[in-house]
Amino acid sequence: MTRAETRRYALVLSVLAFLFLVRVLGQALVAFFGVRWLPAMPEWYSGLLPYRLLLPTQLAILLIQAKVSTDLFRGHGPMTVSAHVSDGLYAGSASSISPPWCFATY
């Protein structure tokens, strides 16, 4: 994978993370401040997880997304895959030390 491709992926993932951040902020505005220009809480919130647990979970997801995007922009770090090919497989830190669920956040 070239540096340009990696940066392109980082940009796409950053935009998606930003959109998720806007959604989380909108939901928090409705939950804590009762803003009326956004949909009511039942339209945002399924109730599967109490909101007192949902919000910190969403913030943790945003932190993971920020780490992945930052590593991709920089081109190194635990959330990147090196461009070196060994026996037809990418040899990179993401495949060797990061749990698979890290990449499910996107």
The 8 nearest C-alpha neighbors of each residue, nearest first, counted from 0:
[[1, 82, 4, 2, 5, 81, 3, 80],
 [0, 2, 4, 3, 5, 82, 6, 81],
 [1, 3, 5, 4, 6, 0, 74, 7],
 [4, 2, 6, 1, 5, 7, 0, 8],
 [5, 3, 7, 1, 6, 2, 8, 0],
 [4, 6, 2, 8, 7, 3, 71, 9],
 [5, 7, 9, 3, 72, 8, 4, 10],
 [8, 6, 4, 10, 9, 5, 3, 11],
 [9, 7, 11, 5, 10, 6, 12, 4],
 [10, 8, 6, 68, 12, 7, 71, 11],
 [9, 11, 13, 7, 8, 12, 6, 14],
 [12, 10, 8, 14, 13, 9, 15, 7],
 [13, 11, 15, 9, 14, 10, 16, 8],
 [14, 12, 16, 10, 15, 11, 68, 9],
 [13, 15, 17, 11, 16, 12, 10, 18],
 [16, 14, 12, 18, 17, 13, 19, 11],
 [15, 17, 13, 19, 14, 18, 12, 20],
 [16, 18, 20, 14, 19, 15, 13, 21],
 [19, 17, 21, 15, 20, 16, 14, 22],
 [18, 20, 16, 22, 17, 21, 23, 15],
 [21, 19, 17, 23, 18, 22, 24, 16],
 [22, 20, 18, 24, 19, 23, 25, 17],
 [21, 23, 19, 25, 20, 24, 26, 18],
 [24, 22, 20, 26, 25, 21, 27, 19],
 [25, 23, 27, 21, 26, 22, 20, 28],
 [26, 24, 22, 28, 27, 23, 21, 29],
 [25, 27, 23, 29, 24, 28, 30, 22],
 [28, 26, 30, 24, 29, 25, 31, 23],
 [29, 27, 25, 32, 26, 31, 30, 24],
 [28, 30, 33, 26, 34, 27, 32, 31],
 [31, 29, 27, 28, 33, 32, 26, 40],
 [32, 30, 28, 29, 27, 33, 34, 26],
 [31, 33, 28, 34, 29, 30, 27, 35],
 [34, 32, 29, 31, 30, 35, 28, 39],
 [35, 33, 29, 32, 36, 28, 37, 30],
 [34, 36, 37, 33, 38, 39, 29, 32],
 [35, 37, 34, 38, 39, 29, 33, 25],
 [38, 36, 35, 34, 39, 29, 25, 28],
 [39, 37, 42, 40, 36, 43, 35, 29],
 [38, 40, 42, 41, 37, 29, 43, 35],
 [39, 41, 43, 42, 44, 29, 30, 38],
 [42, 40, 44, 43, 39, 45, 38, 46],
 [41, 43, 40, 39, 44, 38, 45, 26],
 [44, 42, 40, 41, 26, 45, 39, 38],
 [43, 45, 41, 46, 42, 40, 26, 50],
 [46, 44, 47, 43, 41, 42, 48, 40],
 [45, 47, 48, 44, 49, 50, 41, 53],
 [48, 46, 45, 49, 44, 50, 53, 52],
 [47, 49, 46, 53, 50, 52, 45, 51],
 [50, 48, 51, 52, 53, 46, 47, 54],
 [49, 51, 53, 52, 54, 48, 46, 44],
 [50, 52, 49, 53, 54, 55, 48, 56],
 [53, 51, 50, 49, 54, 55, 56, 48],
 [52, 54, 50, 56, 55, 51, 48, 49],
 [53, 55, 57, 56, 52, 50, 51, 58],
 [56, 54, 58, 57, 53, 52, 59, 51],
 [57, 55, 59, 53, 54, 58, 60, 52],
 [56, 58, 60, 54, 55, 59, 53, 61],
 [57, 59, 55, 61, 60, 56, 54, 62],
 [60, 58, 62, 56, 61, 57, 55, 63],
 [61, 59, 57, 63, 58, 62, 64, 56],
 [60, 62, 64, 58, 59, 63, 65, 57],
 [63, 61, 65, 59, 64, 60, 66, 58],
 [64, 62, 66, 60, 65, 61, 67, 59],
 [63, 65, 61, 67, 62, 66, 68, 60],
 [66, 64, 62, 68, 63, 67, 69, 61],
 [65, 67, 63, 69, 64, 68, 70, 62],
 [68, 66, 64, 70, 78, 65, 69, 71],
 [69, 67, 9, 71, 65, 70, 66, 13],
 [70, 68, 66, 72, 71, 67, 65, 73],
 [71, 69, 73, 67, 76, 68, 72, 75],
 [70, 72, 74, 68, 9, 69, 73, 79],
 [73, 71, 69, 6, 74, 70, 9, 68],
 [74, 72, 70, 71, 75, 69, 76, 6],
 [75, 73, 71, 72, 70, 79, 2, 76],
 [76, 74, 70, 73, 79, 71, 77, 78],
 [75, 77, 70, 78, 79, 74, 92, 73],
 [76, 78, 92, 79, 93, 75, 97, 70],
 [77, 79, 93, 67, 76, 70, 92, 80],
 [80, 78, 93, 77, 75, 76, 71, 70],
 [79, 81, 91, 93, 92, 82, 90, 78],
 [80, 82, 91, 83, 90, 79, 89, 92],
 [83, 81, 0, 84, 80, 89, 1, 90],
 [84, 82, 81, 90, 89, 85, 91, 80],
 [85, 83, 89, 88, 87, 90, 82, 86],
 [84, 86, 87, 88, 90, 89, 83, 82],
 [87, 85, 88, 84, 89, 90, 83, 82],
 [86, 88, 85, 84, 89, 90, 83, 82],
 [89, 87, 85, 86, 84, 90, 83, 91],
 [90, 88, 84, 91, 83, 85, 82, 87],
 [91, 89, 84, 88, 83, 81, 85, 80],
 [92, 90, 80, 81, 93, 94, 89, 95],
 [91, 93, 95, 94, 77, 96, 80, 79],
 [94, 92, 78, 97, 79, 91, 95, 80],
 [93, 95, 92, 91, 96, 97, 80, 90],
 [94, 96, 92, 93, 97, 91, 90, 98],
 [97, 95, 92, 93, 94, 98, 77, 91],
 [98, 96, 93, 95, 94, 99, 101, 77],
 [97, 99, 100, 101, 96, 94, 93, 102],
 [100, 98, 101, 102, 97, 103, 94, 93],
 [99, 101, 103, 102, 98, 104, 97, 105],
 [102, 100, 99, 103, 98, 104, 97, 63],
 [101, 103, 100, 104, 99, 105, 98, 67],
 [102, 104, 100, 105, 101, 99, 60, 98],
 [105, 103, 102, 101, 60, 64, 100, 63],
 [104, 103, 102, 64, 12, 15, 16, 101]]
